[in-house]
Each structure stands twice: as structure tokens, then as C-alpha cells.
Amino acid sequence: SEAPSTLDPISTASLATCNTSEQGVDGPQASSSINLTKRYLLYNPCATNLDPSYCQSQFNNQVVFFLHALSVAKSLSRTLVLPPFMFIEHQMAENQQWFPFEHFFDYGHLSDRFDVVQFEDFVERLKLRQPG
């Protein structure tokens, strides 16, 4: 079993786009799986309410959000950034665990058909960090 992700996707916007230039955030493009001349679509797999740090979407809702974001990204010719997914044991559980996308889905199969990048790879390549 994979360890939960240390990055908190709730701090990202619900549906946002990211444009990067040839120079990117960290200088000229290096040989990496991330192409800095592409346009990216980021989305939040969670519905939030009064407490923005608490994900109110169970797994089935996160899958619906993912499918919608995949469709939007394809329509806009964007690379979809695949965020971690949250898992809770039951609806009333307070403990939320975040797992990388590939813990639940076959990233290789998906990337054969769609233009996607894993959240962790995107964050690492662009040298992004948590706010605060």
C-alpha cells in the first residue's frame, strides 16, 4: 500500500488553468516528462464548504470530478494535472488520507490515450511548494 501524499490538493483552485512559457518557472526546459510550453488544467477533486481544509467528497464524487476535468482538458487541448485522491473509511470518519492518483488508477493506460501528468511530477518539475 502506498503512503498518503504529503501535498494538500485542497489548497488548489477547484478548476484552474496554468500557462507556462518556454523559460518556465525554473529556467530553460530540461529533459523531463513535463513540457513547459504546454498549457495545463488543474482541478480540485473535493467539494469544500465552511472548512476549506476538509474534503467533503467521497471517492465516487472525486471520480465524477475527474471525468469532468478530463473531458474539459481534452476539449481545451490542455494537459490535465492528476491530483491525489482522498480516501476515508466511512462518511463520518474524521481521518482523511491522500493517495497518489496511480494508487487507484492505471496512469500508464490513461496517459496512452490522454494528455495527463501526475500532480507530484508537475509540482516537482515546476518547483512549486505549499503556501504559507
C-alpha positions in Angstrom: 0.0 0.0 0.0 1.3 3.4 -0.9 1.7 6.2 1.7 -0.6 9.1 1.6 0.5 12.2 -0.3 2.1 15.0 1.7 0.8 17.7 -0.7 -2.6 19.1 0.1 -4.6 19.5 -3.1 -7.4 21.3 -1.3 -5.3 24.5 -1.4 -5.5 24.5 -5.2 -8.4 26.1 -7.1 -11.4 24.0 -8.0 -10.8 24.3 -11.7 -7.8 26.4 -12.8 -5.5 26.6 -15.7 -1.8 27.1 -15.7 0.1 28.6 -18.6 3.9 28.1 -18.7 6.4 29.7 -21.0 9.5 28.2 -22.7 11.6 29.6 -19.9 9.2 28.2 -17.3 9.5 28.9 -13.6 12.9 27.5 -13.2 14.8 28.4 -16.4 15.0 26.7 -19.8 13.3 23.4 -20.2 15.4 20.4 -19.1 14.9 16.9 -20.3 11.9 16.0 -18.3 8.5 14.5 -18.7 7.0 18.0 -18.1 6.8 20.2 -21.2 6.9 23.8 -20.1 5.4 25.1 -23.4 2.1 23.3 -22.8 -1.0 24.6 -21.1 -2.2 22.8 -18.0 -5.6 22.3 -16.3 -5.6 21.8 -12.6 -8.7 20.9 -10.6 -9.7 20.1 -7.0 -11.1 16.6 -6.6 -13.0 17.8 -3.5 -16.1 19.8 -2.7 -15.4 22.1 0.2 -17.8 24.0 2.5 -17.2 26.1 5.6 -13.9 24.4 6.3 -11.7 24.6 3.1 -9.2 22.2 4.6 -11.7 19.4 4.9 -12.7 17.4 1.7 -16.4 16.6 1.6 -16.3 14.5 -1.5 -16.2 10.7 -1.1 -14.4 8.6 -3.7 -17.4 8.4 -6.1 -17.7 12.2 -6.3 -14.0 12.5 -6.9 -14.2 10.1 -9.8 -17.0 12.2 -11.3 -15.0 15.4 -10.9 -12.0 13.6 -12.5 -14.0 12.5 -15.5 -15.4 16.0 -16.0 -12.0 17.6 -15.7 -10.6 15.0 -18.2 -13.3 16.0 -20.7 -12.7 19.7 -20.2 -8.9 19.3 -20.6 -9.3 17.4 -23.8 -11.8 19.9 -25.2 -9.4 22.8 -24.4 -6.3 20.9 -25.6 -4.8 21.2 -22.1 -2.6 18.7 -20.1 -4.6 17.5 -17.1 -2.7 17.5 -13.9 -3.9 14.5 -11.9 -4.3 15.3 -8.2 -4.1 12.8 -5.4 -7.4 11.2 -4.3 -8.7 11.3 -0.8 -10.0 8.1 0.9 -12.0 7.9 4.1 -13.2 4.6 5.7 -16.8 5.8 6.1 -18.9 9.0 5.8 -18.5 10.1 9.4 -14.7 9.4 9.6 -12.5 12.4 10.5 -9.3 10.9 9.3 -8.7 11.7 5.6 -5.8 10.1 3.8 -4.5 11.3 0.5 -3.1 8.8 -2.1 -1.3 9.4 -5.4 -3.6 9.1 -8.4 -1.9 5.8 -9.5 -2.9 4.2 -6.2 -6.4 3.8 -7.6 -6.0 4.2 -11.4 -3.7 2.9 -14.1 -1.7 6.1 -15.0 0.2 4.4 -17.9 -3.0 3.3 -19.6 -4.6 6.7 -19.1 -1.5 8.6 -20.4 -1.6 6.4 -23.6 -4.9 8.0 -24.5 -5.0 11.4 -22.8 -2.5 14.2 -22.2 -2.0 13.9 -18.5 0.7 14.4 -15.9 0.8 13.3 -12.3 0.4 16.0 -9.6 3.6 15.1 -7.9 5.6 15.3 -11.1 4.0 18.6 -12.0 4.8 20.1 -8.6 8.4 18.8 -8.6 9.2 20.0 -12.1 7.9 23.5 -11.6 9.4 23.6 -8.1 6.1 24.6 -6.5 5.5 24.5 -2.8 2.7 24.7 -0.3 1.5 28.3 0.5 2.4 29.7 3.9 
